[in-house]
Amino acid sequence: MSKTIKVALAGAGAFGIKHLDGIKNIDGVEVVSLIGREFDKTKEVADKYGIGHVTTDLADSLALSEVDAVILCTPTQMHASQSIACLKAGKHVQVEIPLADSWKDAEEVVRLAKAAGKVAMCGHTRRFNPSHQWVNHKIKAGEYNIQQMDVQTYFFRRTNMNALGQARSWTDHLLWHHAAHTVDLFAYQAGSPIVKANAVQGPIHPTLGIAMDMSIQLQAANGAICTLSLSFNNDGPLGTYFRYIGDTGTYLARYDDLFTGKEEQIDVSKVAVSMNGIELQDREFFAAIKEGREPNSSVSQVLPCYKVLHNLEQQLSS
């Protein structure tokens, strides 16, 4: 595929803008349609990025014959149904994490992607962050094996706000969204499927209706273990921090930065063509379309993560 890939992007909020900023750096790609919940705010973003078509209905964008691919940065609860709509319309699709908020829906997206023969990818960004790629390269070179991962995912969201401090129209979820990052990354880095998983959660928030604190334990078939702590109650510092404990070293990953266990920074600037994990994720999506191949983080590759999340949900509900 040599022609310019024409893209529709759904979700003009904080994460959609991250994708727009990343795509600006990628040759042979043009965002031609922007979908948002509020027309005026969406048009404001579209004007800033030179996007000609603006709508509040994904179906309008899917009806455009020029659109080759869609990136979905919409609320979690819409991911599966919108991915299915894109595939049924004959479009390649990249959906932001999580793929779905139920095992049944995740399975259906994967089934339809195979039937449609389109590139279908989920935004498991940790696979693409230079920090985690650096560790992955050492693992694949046979220079490093993970014994344990210790992960903290902490936010302060006692009210329903997004990353920009704006009111959200939907409710985020520690298990189906934030735990998905680590569950997938642990299996990916360990190179071994997860065979044991346990979880406990704190009280359910009276108005948000979700657990605000959660603890998860994982074990891979090769014996590696992972401990994940998640909270919406933590009043700083915010974000996700990974400690890799391995047979030849300890590494601390903080988004796109990496340090040794002694807090010595490791230069990861040459790991990939960008230091931006979202841009690298988008580059993989478009490269897979052009090359007619399965992308890293395809919906098929990440499906086992959602089986683990489903099993944990069953545990917690019982």
Secondary structure as a PSIPRED ss2 file (coil, helix, strand):
# PSIPRED VFORMAT (PSIPRED V4.0)

   1 M C   1.000  0.000  0.000
   2 S C   1.000  0.000  0.000
   3 K C   1.000  0.000  0.000
   4 T C   1.000  0.000  0.000
   5 I E   0.000  0.000  1.000
   6 K E   0.000  0.000  1.000
   7 V E   0.000  0.000  1.000
   8 A E   0.000  0.000  1.000
   9 L E   0.000  0.000  1.000
  10 A E   0.000  0.000  1.000
  11 G C   1.000  0.000  0.000
  12 A C   1.000  0.000  0.000
  13 G C   1.000  0.000  0.000
  14 A H   0.000  1.000  0.000
  15 F H   0.000  1.000  0.000
  16 G H   0.000  1.000  0.000
  17 I H   0.000  1.000  0.000
  18 K H   0.000  1.000  0.000
  19 H H   0.000  1.000  0.000
  20 L H   0.000  1.000  0.000
  21 D H   0.000  1.000  0.000
  22 G H   0.000  1.000  0.000
  23 I H   0.000  1.000  0.000
  24 K C   1.000  0.000  0.000
  25 N C   1.000  0.000  0.000
  26 I C   1.000  0.000  0.000
  27 D C   1.000  0.000  0.000
  28 G C   1.000  0.000  0.000
  29 V E   0.000  0.000  1.000
  30 E E   0.000  0.000  1.000
  31 V E   0.000  0.000  1.000
  32 V E   0.000  0.000  1.000
  33 S E   0.000  0.000  1.000
  34 L E   0.000  0.000  1.000
  35 I E   0.000  0.000  1.000
  36 G C   1.000  0.000  0.000
  37 R C   1.000  0.000  0.000
  38 E C   1.000  0.000  0.000
  39 F H   0.000  1.000  0.000
  40 D H   0.000  1.000  0.000
  41 K H   0.000  1.000  0.000
  42 T H   0.000  1.000  0.000
  43 K H   0.000  1.000  0.000
  44 E H   0.000  1.000  0.000
  45 V H   0.000  1.000  0.000
  46 A H   0.000  1.000  0.000
  47 D H   0.000  1.000  0.000
  48 K H   0.000  1.000  0.000
  49 Y H   0.000  1.000  0.000
  50 G C   1.000  0.000  0.000
  51 I C   1.000  0.000  0.000
  52 G C   1.000  0.000  0.000
  53 H E   0.000  0.000  1.000
  54 V E   0.000  0.000  1.000
  55 T E   0.000  0.000  1.000
  56 T C   1.000  0.000  0.000
  57 D C   1.000  0.000  0.000
  58 L H   0.000  1.000  0.000
  59 A H   0.000  1.000  0.000
  60 D H   0.000  1.000  0.000
  61 S H   0.000  1.000  0.000
  62 L H   0.000  1.000  0.000
  63 A C   1.000  0.000  0.000
  64 L C   1.000  0.000  0.000
  65 S C   1.000  0.000  0.000
  66 E C   1.000  0.000  0.000
  67 V C   1.000  0.000  0.000
  68 D C   1.000  0.000  0.000
  69 A E   0.000  0.000  1.000
  70 V E   0.000  0.000  1.000
  71 I E   0.000  0.000  1.000
  72 L E   0.000  0.000  1.000
  73 C C   1.000  0.000  0.000
  74 T C   1.000  0.000  0.000
  75 P C   1.000  0.000  0.000
  76 T H   0.000  1.000  0.000
  77 Q H   0.000  1.000  0.000
  78 M H   0.000  1.000  0.000
  79 H H   0.000  1.000  0.000
  80 A H   0.000  1.000  0.000
  81 S H   0.000  1.000  0.000
  82 Q H   0.000  1.000  0.000
  83 S H   0.000  1.000  0.000
  84 I H   0.000  1.000  0.000
  85 A H   0.000  1.000  0.000
  86 C H   0.000  1.000  0.000
  87 L H   0.000  1.000  0.000
  88 K H   0.000  1.000  0.000
  89 A C   1.000  0.000  0.000
  90 G C   1.000  0.000  0.000
  91 K C   1.000  0.000  0.000
  92 H E   0.000  0.000  1.000
  93 V E   0.000  0.000  1.000
  94 Q E   0.000  0.000  1.000
  95 V E   0.000  0.000  1.000
  96 E E   0.000  0.000  1.000
  97 I C   1.000  0.000  0.000
  98 P C   1.000  0.000  0.000
  99 L C   1.000  0.000  0.000
 100 A C   1.000  0.000  0.000
 101 D C   1.000  0.000  0.000
 102 S C   1.000  0.000  0.000
 103 W H   0.000  1.000  0.000
 104 K H   0.000  1.000  0.000
 105 D H   0.000  1.000  0.000
 106 A H   0.000  1.000  0.000
 107 E H   0.000  1.000  0.000
 108 E H   0.000  1.000  0.000
 109 V H   0.000  1.000  0.000
 110 V H   0.000  1.000  0.000
 111 R H   0.000  1.000  0.000
 112 L H   0.000  1.000  0.000
 113 A H   0.000  1.000  0.000
 114 K H   0.000  1.000  0.000
 115 A H   0.000  1.000  0.000
 116 A H   0.000  1.000  0.000
 117 G C   1.000  0.000  0.000
 118 K C   1.000  0.000  0.000
 119 V C   1.000  0.000  0.000
 120 A E   0.000  0.000  1.000
 121 M E   0.000  0.000  1.000
 122 C E   0.000  0.000  1.000
 123 G E   0.000  0.000  1.000
 124 H C   1.000  0.000  0.000
 125 T H   0.000  1.000  0.000
 126 R H   0.000  1.000  0.000
 127 R H   0.000  1.000  0.000
 128 F C   1.000  0.000  0.000
 129 N C   1.000  0.000  0.000
 130 P H   0.000  1.000  0.000
 131 S H   0.000  1.000  0.000
 132 H H   0.000  1.000  0.000
 133 Q H   0.000  1.000  0.000
 134 W H   0.000  1.000  0.000
 135 V H   0.000  1.000  0.000
 136 N H   0.000  1.000  0.000
 137 H H   0.000  1.000  0.000
 138 K H   0.000  1.000  0.000
 139 I H   0.000  1.000  0.000
 140 K H   0.000  1.000  0.000
 141 A C   1.000  0.000  0.000
 142 G C   1.000  0.000  0.000
 143 E C   1.000  0.000  0.000
 144 Y C   1.000  0.000  0.000
 145 N C   1.000  0.000  0.000
 146 I E   0.000  0.000  1.000
 147 Q E   0.000  0.000  1.000
 148 Q E   0.000  0.000  1.000
 149 M E   0.000  0.000  1.000
 150 D E   0.000  0.000  1.000
 151 V E   0.000  0.000  1.000
 152 Q E   0.000  0.000  1.000
 153 T E   0.000  0.000  1.000
 154 Y E   0.000  0.000  1.000
 155 F C   1.000  0.000  0.000
 156 F E   0.000  0.000  1.000
 157 R C   1.000  0.000  0.000
 158 R C   1.000  0.000  0.000
 159 T C   1.000  0.000  0.000
 160 N C   1.000  0.000  0.000
 161 M E   0.000  0.000  1.000
 162 N C   1.000  0.000  0.000
 163 A C   1.000  0.000  0.000
 164 L C   1.000  0.000  0.000
 165 G C   1.000  0.000  0.000
 166 Q C   1.000  0.000  0.000
 167 A E   0.000  0.000  1.000
 168 R C   1.000  0.000  0.000
 169 S C   1.000  0.000  0.000
 170 W C   1.000  0.000  0.000
 171 T C   1.000  0.000  0.000
 172 D C   1.000  0.000  0.000
 173 H C   1.000  0.000  0.000
 174 L H   0.000  1.000  0.000
 175 L H   0.000  1.000  0.000
 176 W H   0.000  1.000  0.000
 177 H H   0.000  1.000  0.000
 178 H H   0.000  1.000  0.000
 179 A H   0.000  1.000  0.000
 180 A H   0.000  1.000  0.000
 181 H H   0.000  1.000  0.000
 182 T H   0.000  1.000  0.000
 183 V H   0.000  1.000  0.000
 184 D H   0.000  1.000  0.000
 185 L H   0.000  1.000  0.000
 186 F H   0.000  1.000  0.000
 187 A H   0.000  1.000  0.000
 188 Y H   0.000  1.000  0.000
 189 Q H   0.000  1.000  0.000
 190 A H   0.000  1.000  0.000
 191 G C   1.000  0.000  0.000
 192 S C   1.000  0.000  0.000
 193 P C   1.000  0.000  0.000
 194 I E   0.000  0.000  1.000
 195 V E   0.000  0.000  1.000
 196 K E   0.000  0.000  1.000
 197 A E   0.000  0.000  1.000
 198 N E   0.000  0.000  1.000
 199 A E   0.000  0.000  1.000
 200 V E   0.000  0.000  1.000
 201 Q E   0.000  0.000  1.000
 202 G C   1.000  0.000  0.000
 203 P C   1.000  0.000  0.000
 204 I E   0.000  0.000  1.000
 205 H C   1.000  0.000  0.000
 206 P C   1.000  0.000  0.000
 207 T C   1.000  0.000  0.000
 208 L C   1.000  0.000  0.000
 209 G C   1.000  0.000  0.000
 210 I C   1.000  0.000  0.000
 211 A E   0.000  0.000  1.000
 212 M C   1.000  0.000  0.000
 213 D E   0.000  0.000  1.000
 214 M E   0.000  0.000  1.000
 215 S E   0.000  0.000  1.000
 216 I E   0.000  0.000  1.000
 217 Q E   0.000  0.000  1.000
 218 L E   0.000  0.000  1.000
 219 Q E   0.000  0.000  1.000
 220 A E   0.000  0.000  1.000
 221 A C   1.000  0.000  0.000
 222 N C   1.000  0.000  0.000
 223 G C   1.000  0.000  0.000
 224 A C   1.000  0.000  0.000
 225 I E   0.000  0.000  1.000
 226 C E   0.000  0.000  1.000
 227 T E   0.000  0.000  1.000
 228 L E   0.000  0.000  1.000
 229 S E   0.000  0.000  1.000
 230 L E   0.000  0.000  1.000
 231 S E   0.000  0.000  1.000
 232 F C   1.000  0.000  0.000
 233 N E   0.000  0.000  1.000
 234 N C   1.000  0.000  0.000
 235 D C   1.000  0.000  0.000
 236 G C   1.000  0.000  0.000
 237 P C   1.000  0.000  0.000
 238 L C   1.000  0.000  0.000
 239 G E   0.000  0.000  1.000
 240 T E   0.000  0.000  1.000
 241 Y E   0.000  0.000  1.000
 242 F E   0.000  0.000  1.000
 243 R E   0.000  0.000  1.000
 244 Y E   0.000  0.000  1.000
 245 I E   0.000  0.000  1.000
 246 G E   0.000  0.000  1.000
 247 D C   1.000  0.000  0.000
 248 T C   1.000  0.000  0.000
 249 G C   1.000  0.000  0.000
 250 T E   0.000  0.000  1.000
 251 Y E   0.000  0.000  1.000
 252 L E   0.000  0.000  1.000
 253 A E   0.000  0.000  1.000
 254 R E   0.000  0.000  1.000
 255 Y C   1.000  0.000  0.000
 256 D C   1.000  0.000  0.000
 257 D E   0.000  0.000  1.000
 258 L E   0.000  0.000  1.000
 259 F E   0.000  0.000  1.000
 260 T E   0.000  0.000  1.000
 261 G C   1.000  0.000  0.000
 262 K C   1.000  0.000  0.000
 263 E C   1.000  0.000  0.000
 264 E C   1.000  0.000  0.000
 265 Q E   0.000  0.000  1.000
 266 I E   0.000  0.000  1.000
 267 D C   1.000  0.000  0.000
 268 V C   1.000  0.000  0.000
 269 S C   1.000  0.000  0.000
 270 K C   1.000  0.000  0.000
 271 V C   1.000  0.000  0.000
 272 A C   1.000  0.000  0.000
 273 V C   1.000  0.000  0.000
 274 S C   1.000  0.000  0.000
 275 M C   1.000  0.000  0.000
 276 N C   1.000  0.000  0.000
 277 G H   0.000  1.000  0.000
 278 I H   0.000  1.000  0.000
 279 E H   0.000  1.000  0.000
 280 L H   0.000  1.000  0.000
 281 Q H   0.000  1.000  0.000
 282 D H   0.000  1.000  0.000
 283 R H   0.000  1.000  0.000
 284 E H   0.000  1.000  0.000
 285 F H   0.000  1.000  0.000
 286 F H   0.000  1.000  0.000
 287 A H   0.000  1.000  0.000
 288 A H   0.000  1.000  0.000
 289 I H   0.000  1.000  0.000
 290 K H   0.000  1.000  0.000
 291 E H   0.000  1.000  0.000
 292 G C   1.000  0.000  0.000
 293 R C   1.000  0.000  0.000
 294 E C   1.000  0.000  0.000
 295 P C   1.000  0.000  0.000
 296 N C   1.000  0.000  0.000
 297 S C   1.000  0.000  0.000
 298 S E   0.000  0.000  1.000
 299 V H   0.000  1.000  0.000
 300 S H   0.000  1.000  0.000
 301 Q H   0.000  1.000  0.000
 302 V H   0.000  1.000  0.000
 303 L H   0.000  1.000  0.000
 304 P H   0.000  1.000  0.000
 305 C H   0.000  1.000  0.000
 306 Y H   0.000  1.000  0.000
 307 K H   0.000  1.000  0.000
 308 V H   0.000  1.000  0.000
 309 L H   0.000  1.000  0.000
 310 H H   0.000  1.000  0.000
 311 N H   0.000  1.000  0.000
 312 L H   0.000  1.000  0.000
 313 E H   0.000  1.000  0.000
 314 Q H   0.000  1.000  0.000
 315 Q H   0.000  1.000  0.000
 316 L H   0.000  1.000  0.000
 317 S H   0.000  1.000  0.000
 318 S C   1.000  0.000  0.000
